[in-house]
Amino acid sequence: MPQHPSPHLPLLIGLTGGIGSGKSLVADMFAERGAALIDTDVIAHALTAPGGLAIPAIEAAFGEDFITPQGAMDRDRMRALVFQEPSARQRLEAILHPMIREQTELAGHQAQGSYRIFVVPLLIESGQWRQRVSRILVVDCPEQLQIDRVMRRNNLSEPQVRAIMAAQASRQERLDAADDVIVNDGDKSSLVPQVEHLHALYMELAA
């Protein structure tokens, strides 16, 4: 069972969901109601952007060919390398993961809000978040709807989307780990009562 936060600690929620589930949309709706958002994808992106904290280590490990003229990580080149060489993924993750964790904790400490929501696409897969948050919130939708959304949004084929999904936790694994679930299988208006209900619960727990 999730721990009730002590009066001295802020309420920490871990928000996750499969690709195309609508995590960002749901997170933004909580932010509109006063939650502080810490998005690990945004943090990871900043680390590998021009002048990002991870750039010197990436250049040292992979060479200057993997840095763009603007000083960012060359994502296309790195994606191709990681696809061909699994060991390259491990080397990249060894650089990025500790930095992402450190920056996430820093952002969490600095965040101002009624409670804090960590948006973590691979929360279930990483295995460390259960100890770090009070509750896990999963944004859920049928798998075919996920596929349709990602095909439209990212201009990918169905086999490409299925390959991404196969590398993530299954829908059932996410639901098994969830303390709270928001079902995103309709339009935004269907999310409002679900977000309102959980926001009220989180405000109560945070108090």
N, C-alpha and C positions, 0 to 999 in steps of 0.2 A: 504493500500500500504506500502511496506517496506520503511523505512526511508533511505534517503541518509546519509551515515556517515558524521559526521562533520570532518573538516580537522584535528582535534586533536585526533580523535579516530580511531583505526585500524578497517578495515572492518572485520566483524565477520560473518561467514557462518555456519549455522547449517545443517549438512548432515545426512540424515536418509533414511531408507528403510526397508522393511520387511525382515524377516530371509531368507537368501539365495538369496537376491537381488543383492549382489555384492558390498555392501557398502565399505568394506575394500579395495577391488581392485581399486575402483574409487578414494577413499581417497588417496591411495598410488600414483595414477597417478597425482593427484593435488600436492602432496608433491614433486614429481619429478620435477615439474615446479616451485617450490619455495614457496608453501603454507606451513604454520606451522600447523601441525595436533595435536589436543588434543582429544584423544579417551577415552570416559568415561568408556568403558568396560575395557580398560587397567588399568585405575585409580582404578576402583572397584576391579579388580583382585589383584592389588598391596596392597590394604587396607586389604585384607583377606589372603594374602600370609604369609609365615613364617616371624614373626616380624612386620607384617603390623600394621598400626595405629589403625585399628578397632579390633584387636585381644583381647586386654584386656576387652573392652566393650562386645564383643561377649561371652567371657568366663564368665564374670560376669552375663550376662543375661541368658545364656543357659547351663552353666556348662562346666567343663573341658572335658567331653565326646565329645564335639563338636569341640575340638581342637586336631589336629593330633600330634603325637610325634615330628614332625618337627616344630610344632608351627604355622601351618596354620589352617584356618577354614576347618573342615571336610565337604567337599562339598556334598558328597553322603548322609551323615547322615542328614545334614541340608536340602537337597532337599527332603528327605523322610519325615522329620518333617513338613516342610512347606506345603507339599502335603496333609498331614493328618490334619494339624491344621492351618487354615487361619490366626488365631491370631499370630502364630509364624512368618509368613511372615511380618505382620505389625510390630512386635517387631524388626525383623531384619532390615526392611527398615527404621525404626525410628533411628537405629544406623547408617546405611550406607548412607542414602540419604544426610543428612547434611554434612557428611565427603566428599562424592563424589562431592557435590556442591562446598565446600570450596577448595578442591584439584583441581577441574576443573578451578575455578577462578584463583587460584594461577598459574596453568600451563598456562592459557591464558595470564596472565600478563607477565610471563617470556618468552613466546614464541617469537622466532625470525622468521619472514617470511614476504613475500609480503602482505599476508592477513592470517587470521586464520580460520581454519575449525574445528568446534567441531563435532566429530563423535558421534552421540547419537542414539542408536537403538530405544529407546522409546521416541523420541523427541516429537512426536505428542501427545502421551498418557500423558506425564508429564504436558503439558499445560503451562509450565513457559517459554519455550524457545522463543516463539514469541517476548517477550519483551527483550530478551537478545541478539538476533542476528539481523543482518541487512537483511539477506535473508535466506530462507529455501530451501535447495536443496534435492530433493527426487530421489533416485535411484529406478527405477521402472522396473518390468518385469511381464509377465503373471503369474497367481497364480500356474498353473500346472508346469511351469518351476521352480518356487520357490520350490515346493514340490519335484520335481525330484532331484534338486540340493542338498537339505538338506538330503533327503533319502540316496543319494550317499555319501555325505560328512560326515554325522554324524551316518550313519548306523542305521537310525530310520525307523519305518514303516510309511505308509501314514497316518493312524489315529493319530499317535504320532505327526507328523509334522502339520497336520490340527489342532490339539489341541493347539499347540504353536501359530499357526497363528490366531486362534480364540481369543487368549488372547491379541493379538496386535491390533492396529488400522487397519481398513480395507484398502484395496488398494485405494478405492475411497476417504476415509478420508485423506489419505496421499497426494493424488494428489490435493485434494481441498485446502490443506494447503500450497502447494508448490509455491514458486516463480519461481523456475527453476527445470527442470526434465531431468534426463539422463536415456535413455531407454537401459537396459542391457539384450537384448534378443538374442544376437548373440555371436560372439567371441570378444576377446579384441580389435581387429582392428576396430570394429564398435564403440568402445567407444572413440577412439582417437580424431576424429573430434568434438565430443560432448564436451569432456573435454577441447580441445583447444579453442573452441568457448566460453565456460564459463570462462575459465582462462583469456582470453582476456577481457571479460566483467568485471571480478572481479578486474583485474589490473587497468582498466579504473576507476572503482568506488573507488578503494583504493587510486588512485592518486588524 
